[in-house]
Amino acid sequence: MTRPYSSDLRERAVALVEGGQSRHQVAKLFEVGASSVIRWCQRHRATGTCAAKAMGGRRRLILLPERDWLLARLSAAPDLTVRGCSASWVSAASK
């Protein structure tokens, strides 16, 4: 995943736009996309900061619905392999 541009770059770009230069001129000066400078200025005008938004997020827990079944199965057979667990899940689901 790519990283966001630095806050320093964003702040300098927004300061130049507020100083009177056009967004396209600033984009060309810093060698970034004009749409990036436009978004930074919009975010600065709306929120007072041009910092990047948070990236990523929480991953949902895939096995959460089966957690109780899986823990019970593993406590009954601690040496259970993934294939054995999968096979018992398939047989339990087909009933």
Buried (B, 14 or more C-beta within 10 A) or exposed (E): EEEEBEEEBBBBBBEBBEEEBEBEBBBEEBEBEBEBBBBBBEBBEEEEEBBBEEEEEEEEEEEEEEEEBBEEBEEEEEEBEEEEBEEBBEEEEEE
